[in-house]
Amino acid sequence: MSDLLHGVTGEEAGEEVSVTDRHGAPSPDEGYVLEARDVSKHFTVRGTLGRTSVVRAVEHATVRLKPGRILALVGESGSGKTTLARMLARFHEPTEGEILLRGEPVRGSRRERRAYHSEVQLIFQDPFGSLNPLHRVRYNLDRALRLHQPQLDRAGRDRRITELLERVSLTPAAEFAAKFPHELSGGQRQRVVIARALAVEPKVLLGDEPISMLDVSIRLEMLNLLQRLRAEDGLALLYITHDIASARYLCDEIAVMYAGQMVESGPKEEVIAAPQHPYTKLLIESSPDPERGVEDREALFAGADELGEPPSLIDPPAGCRFHPRCPFAMQECREQEPPRTELGGGHWAKCWLHTKGRAGELAATTHAEATAARRRTPEGAS
């Protein structure tokens, strides 16, 4: 997949799939099938001696998905991507904000939750833990059909199971339907998981790193399957990943999360070619590139040991949460949350560099060079 970042481009993205934060005005465009408006999720955890703490996993994020469009949500582990997806799947209820399906707030009754899950399905990261190992593939698909397609009789369900397996290229379908999950490869299991999600005829798929546990040799095949399902069924897809290359190949738009907050979003080619937030720049420069020579790699990753770790979400830093790791950080970054800057064409970023007229520094240097320059700068000179 590493060569996809520089070797494959997709169609130009429009503004129909939108991600904003609490400071951005909602898009006037209508027709969104699923929305999360200004959602936050805080978890209370109990520590030693009975003390409790609050983990601020996601704060004030807005996601809007439109049929036939794909949004990639990227960021390192612990950035809040999965928590946001689980709120959209209604596995977690938001601490603040609301979830809307076709513009209507989602209610909490059992009947309404089942109707919601008939339209919104989550594909888990681990294909080995997503299927009941005690039952054959047929049972795993049949159960979804019995729950969400009760009008089908046994013969109708059998026909549908065959159609679903053929849809995800598991043929002969009868042979795969008779297998237990342990008899399948990782890629075949993930195809069964996708077939089970499609069994309920959803309008939205939420893919939580659906290819990260698969062999590199079959990842592109799975991405092409998701692309085909989007084209044929008009599905809205949220694709969660830490891999910029696969995001560029599959999606229409990229949104970047760091430490529970969204820091940048826009059309994929603009975000990748000209990142407007230092964290996005770090992600892109850290992506494998086969065109780099040995000297280039050594120069690029010379300061990697000094990057540090993401902040604790129990006690996040004041101001911009990226400032402890940012070579461009200013005093404002340490004290105040940066405002959102609209860059045109649906591209925006939250960084003080834009407000202070220093945005050009992002394009003029690499993250490693900026880190080295910061080391040479006397403390407090920025």
Stockholm file with secondary structure:
# STOCKHOLM 1.0

chainA/1-382         MSDLLHGVTGEEAGEEVSVTDRHGAPSPDEGYVLEARDVSKHFTVRGTLGRTSVVRAVEHATVRLKPGRILALVGESGSGKTTLARMLARFHEPTEGEILLRGEPVRGSRRERRAYHSEVQLIFQDPFGSLNPLHRVRYNLDRALRLHQPQLDRAGRDRRITELLERVSLTPAAEFAAKFPHELSGGQRQRVVIARALAVEPKVLLGDEPISMLDVSIRLEMLNLLQRLRAEDGLALLYITHDIASARYLCDEIAVMYAGQMVESGPKEEVIAAPQHPYTKLLIESSPDPERGVEDREALFAGADELGEPPSLIDPPAGCRFHPRCPFAMQECREQEPPRTELGGGHWAKCWLHTKGRAGELAATTHAEATAARRRTPEGAS
#=GR chainA/1-382 SS CTTHHHHCCCCCCCSSSEEEETTSCCCSCCCCSEEEEEEEEEEEEECGGGCEEEEEEEEEEEEEECTTCEEEEECCTTSSHHHHHHHHTTSSCCSEEEEEETTEECCCSHHHHHHHHTTEEEECSCTTSSSCTTSCHHHHHHHHHHHHCTTCCHHHHHHHHHHHHHHTTCCSHHHHHTSCGGGSCHHHHHHHHHHHHHHTCCSEEEEESTTTTSCHHHHHHHHHHHHHHHHHHCCEEEEEESCHHHHHHHCSEEEEEETTEEEEEEEHHHHHHSCCSHHHHHHHHHSCCTTCCHHHHHHHTTTGGGSCCCCCSSSCCSSCTTGGGCTTCCHHHHHSCCCEEEEETTEEEECHHHHTTCTHHHHHSCHHHHHHHHHHSCTTCC
#=GC SS_cons         CTTHHHHCCCCCCCSSSEEEETTSCCCSCCCCSEEEEEEEEEEEEECGGGCEEEEEEEEEEEEEECTTCEEEEECCTTSSHHHHHHHHTTSSCCSEEEEEETTEECCCSHHHHHHHHTTEEEECSCTTSSSCTTSCHHHHHHHHHHHHCTTCCHHHHHHHHHHHHHHTTCCSHHHHHTSCGGGSCHHHHHHHHHHHHHHTCCSEEEEESTTTTSCHHHHHHHHHHHHHHHHHHCCEEEEEESCHHHHHHHCSEEEEEETTEEEEEEEHHHHHHSCCSHHHHHHHHHSCCTTCCHHHHHHHTTTGGGSCCCCCSSSCCSSCTTGGGCTTCCHHHHHSCCCEEEEETTEEEECHHHHTTCTHHHHHSCHHHHHHHHHHSCTTCC
//
